[in-house]
Amino acid sequence: MGTRIILVDDHAVMREGLRSLIENQPDMEVIGEAEDGRKAVELVRELQPDVVITDITMPNLNGVDAARQIVREFPKVKVLALSIHSNRAFVADMLKAGASGYVLKESTFDNLVEAIQIVVSGAVYLGPKVAGVVVSDYVNRLSRTAESPLETLTQREREVLQLVGEGRNTKQVALALHVSSKTVEANRRKIMEKLDAHSVADLVKIAILGGLASLER
């Protein structure tokens, strides 16, 4: 079965163009469209897709609040932002809301396909320009602290953080470290507490900044 996708954008032409391109992919299927975040949440409840590709600035309910609701109710559904906005506030808000990826509308369709495949695999996708914004934001926050957050981690926690930063999901991390998935989840919770991280995306950018993972894929 291919990846089941819902498209969310208040511009019908944008949705139609994306649908046409996506449905040419042999392993992807558009199962629904929504013109705003509120309708998107309703469709997710009804259709339970694998991925929701959503714009941010929309009427009735914006993409950030829609993403937050979707991720809270359906944690297995991946939310991928597709926006014209590349500034820190928009990127940070989407990632904090639980989005698994952020793609700029100026990107190529191949970039979008790659992003879909990566988030479906359980990893996080940030385009180069967006990654730069995320890292810059973290550098600013880090510069205000006396101690490097990574220094608070145990060796095992650093290993888990590196693997998460490399895009490994819980089962893959457990296999690599020869531990149970529950142990990995417990380690990840401790890491998030120590680093004041609120999402997997936060862990990825911390791993990248700390030199534990690379932006190159």
NORZI-V393525 format. One record per residue. N is the residue number from 1. RES is the residue in three letters. BURIAL is 1 if it has 9 or more other C-alpha atoms within 8 Angstrom, else 0. Layout:
<<N	RES	BURIAL> <N	RES	BURIAL>>
This chain:
<<1	MET	0> <2	GLY	0> <3	THR	1> <4	ARG	1> <5	ILE	1> <6	ILE	1> <7	LEU	1> <8	VAL	1> <9	ASP	1> <10	ASP	1> <11	HIS	0> <12	ALA	0> <13	VAL	0> <14	MET	0> <15	ARG	1> <16	GLU	0> <17	GLY	0> <18	LEU	1> <19	ARG	1> <20	SER	0> <21	LEU	1> <22	ILE	1> <23	GLU	1> <24	ASN	0> <25	GLN	0> <26	PRO	0> <27	ASP	0> <28	MET	1> <29	GLU	1> <30	VAL	1> <31	ILE	1> <32	GLY	0> <33	GLU	1> <34	ALA	1> <35	GLU	1> <36	ASP	1> <37	GLY	1> <38	ARG	1> <39	LYS	1> <40	ALA	1> <41	VAL	1> <42	GLU	0> <43	LEU	1> <44	VAL	1> <45	ARG	0> <46	GLU	0> <47	LEU	0> <48	GLN	0> <49	PRO	1> <50	ASP	1> <51	VAL	1> <52	VAL	1> <53	ILE	1> <54	THR	1> <55	ASP	1> <56	ILE	1> <57	THR	0> <58	MET	1> <59	PRO	0> <60	ASN	0> <61	LEU	1> <62	ASN	1> <63	GLY	1> <64	VAL	1> <65	ASP	1> <66	ALA	1> <67	ALA	1> <68	ARG	1> <69	GLN	1> <70	ILE	1> <71	VAL	1> <72	ARG	0> <73	GLU	0> <74	PHE	0> <75	PRO	0> <76	LYS	0> <77	VAL	1> <78	LYS	1> <79	VAL	1> <80	LEU	1> <81	ALA	1> <82	LEU	1> <83	SER	1> <84	ILE	0> <85	HIS	0> <86	SER	1> <87	ASN	0> <88	ARG	1> <89	ALA	0> <90	PHE	1> <91	VAL	1> <92	ALA	1> <93	ASP	1> <94	MET	1> <95	LEU	1> <96	LYS	1> <97	ALA	1> <98	GLY	1> <99	ALA	1> <100	SER	1> <101	GLY	1> <102	TYR	1> <103	VAL	1> <104	LEU	1> <105	LYS	0> <106	GLU	0> <107	SER	0> <108	THR	0> <109	PHE	0> <110	ASP	0> <111	ASN	1> <112	LEU	1> <113	VAL	1> <114	GLU	0> <115	ALA	1> <116	ILE	1> <117	GLN	0> <118	ILE	1> <119	VAL	1> <120	VAL	1> <121	SER	0> <122	GLY	1> <123	ALA	1> <124	VAL	1> <125	TYR	1> <126	LEU	1> <127	GLY	1> <128	PRO	0> <129	LYS	0> <130	VAL	1> <131	ALA	1> <132	GLY	0> <133	VAL	1> <134	VAL	1> <135	VAL	1> <136	SER	0> <137	ASP	1> <138	TYR	1> <139	VAL	1> <140	ASN	0> <141	ARG	0> <142	LEU	0> <143	SER	0> <144	ARG	0> <145	THR	0> <146	ALA	0> <147	GLU	0> <148	SER	0> <149	PRO	0> <150	LEU	0> <151	GLU	0> <152	THR	0> <153	LEU	1> <154	THR	0> <155	GLN	0> <156	ARG	0> <157	GLU	1> <158	ARG	1> <159	GLU	0> <160	VAL	1> <161	LEU	1> <162	GLN	1> <163	LEU	1> <164	VAL	1> <165	GLY	1> <166	GLU	1> <167	GLY	1> <168	ARG	1> <169	ASN	1> <170	THR	1> <171	LYS	0> <172	GLN	0> <173	VAL	1> <174	ALA	1> <175	LEU	1> <176	ALA	0> <177	LEU	0> <178	HIS	0> <179	VAL	0> <180	SER	0> <181	SER	1> <182	LYS	0> <183	THR	1> <184	VAL	1> <185	GLU	1> <186	ALA	0> <187	ASN	1> <188	ARG	1> <189	ARG	0> <190	LYS	0> <191	ILE	1> <192	MET	1> <193	GLU	0> <194	LYS	1> <195	LEU	0> <196	ASP	0> <197	ALA	1> <198	HIS	0> <199	SER	1> <200	VAL	1> <201	ALA	1> <202	ASP	1> <203	LEU	1> <204	VAL	1> <205	LYS	1> <206	ILE	1> <207	ALA	1> <208	ILE	1> <209	LEU	1> <210	GLY	0> <211	GLY	0> <212	LEU	1> <213	ALA	1> <214	SER	1> <215	LEU	0> <216	GLU	0> <217	ARG	0>>
